[in-house]
Amino acid sequence: MATETGVGGAGSGETLPSVGDAELDGLVRQWMAWDKTEATRGVLKQLVLDKNVDEIRSRLGQRMAFGTAGLRSRMGMGFSQMNDLTILQTAQGFLRYLQKTFPDLQKTGLVIGYDSRHNSQRFAQLTAGIFLHAEVPVFLFSKICPTPYVPYSVLHLGCSAGVMVTASHNPKEDNGYKVYWSNGSQITSPHDKGIASSIDANLEPWPTSWDVSICEQSPLCQDPMDRITKAYYQDIQNYCCHRENNQKTSVKFTYTAMHGVGYQFEVQAFQAFSLPSVIPVEEQIIPDPEFPTVKFPNPEEGKSALDLSMQTAEKHGSSVILANDPDADRLAVAEKQNGSWKVFTGNELGALLGWWAWQCWRQKNPDKDAKDVWMIASTVSSKILRAIAIKESFNFEVRIATVNLEMSYKLGGFMYGTNVLDKDGISASVVMAEMTCWLASQNISLTQQLGRIFETHNSYYICHDPPTITKMFERMRNWDGKTGQYPSSCGPYKIKHIRDLTAGYDNSKPDNKPVLPTSKASQMITFSFENGCVATLRTSGTEPKIKYYTEMCLPPGTGGSPESVAAELHAMVETMVKELLQPEVNGLIARSG
């Protein structure tokens, strides 16, 4: 006879039948006791009645992992998904961790923003309520805002931390919870582990946790929207170098927000730079959590995601497309050249923005030593800026650091200056627009300038192709069956240095210890070859893939045409795939993009 699982935690007195698994029955009781949202309670009830054990185990059997990027998952019932209960648990743990870390938290407070996805405002209010009941000041945006507003606000308002509820460019079913530290940047280790432990220690909702009415009643809850908007656009004007040229340009820009938050903020950015108004992609400028015109709301998908933008641009005679992802922290750019559209890669945009940052800095500081100028890229971004830095005598690093920056970038995301210490698609887009207008005044296109950068600073080519399996890294660390020995060559190509951020090894350093953060949670090995090629192999953070990034970057003046370097890089990629990844042995399926 089936036993009964009592679920009276919400005061209903109802019972549900056992699913035949004592551990799952306990998780069902726990969920029904803690969750007060009828929609998610109803989902679990139906799963229990249907005896859908596999689905119950999938949703309740494991929790979302909190990491340096916070949380990101599908919205729905269960400890493994984004919902009211898991947000409350996360906020409770985050509050307790901040209380232990910042004795003045009740003075400094917290910033909370949210995008236009389903449930984003609700999750933001639930978080705010947790902190307000603890008498912590909360700066809760009253309307949707771009992700860059939150790290900017943390610094501008002097807060201890910030939360942005967003899943960026993920599918519509997802949402996320991104956390910023008091320095205005995304959290780093060990704070992610400390917050995760604190969440686990505060899973049961507190008596006041479900009360969000305090968000409207408490004097500790303030709306920073007007204050931050005014300050943000005043600050980004520091990056405007050619206002007079902006005012008279004939370049037409088409803009898409990908159904996200960006349009109104992009309009204000163009006004701040005295640029002509953008031509909006009407079907995509109104925030819509259903993302009805795109399967994946990610402008980095290329031409498939920019189809409507190209149609709009063609209709209005516009030669340049600017595209933000739904939370406006990333930027994609396309330019029409010789009758066809070129969609720039993230690395190409990084090269253009880095070149422009240097040009503008040197224009403002014609006689100043560049020893304090820095440009920074992530571990998998192109190193074209290194070649520019060598020629121009400024600093370039691949690291996570808090230094005085002109520009830094990660694939698809750009941090131009230091107003926002994270990716900022709004400032990057308006700076890109000003650059485009200035180049146009010199009768130079973006594509032509990109070619000039490569010709001036190095011969360069990128090949990026993610496989789908992750089992060969230990083989690379124990080459030829010898424990702890990495390969010294790959085919005929000699390896100069190896950096393994999973194992904490870097033989380019005197003590063999990397300066970059290490983590056993993901795989990442970088091989630097004697001929100038750099190859990074890493596991994807969101998909069951191994991705590899390769580039050939020759020092300025060493010769070699782009064609010859591209040919050598192509040959090296084939060799590395064959020897390191062994697609036939491992059953890998090649995919591009």
Summary of the structure (lengths in Angstrom):
residues: 593
radius of gyration: 25.5
end to end distance: 54.7
largest distance: 87.4
contacts: 2027
relative contact order: 0.08
helix: 40%
strand: 20%
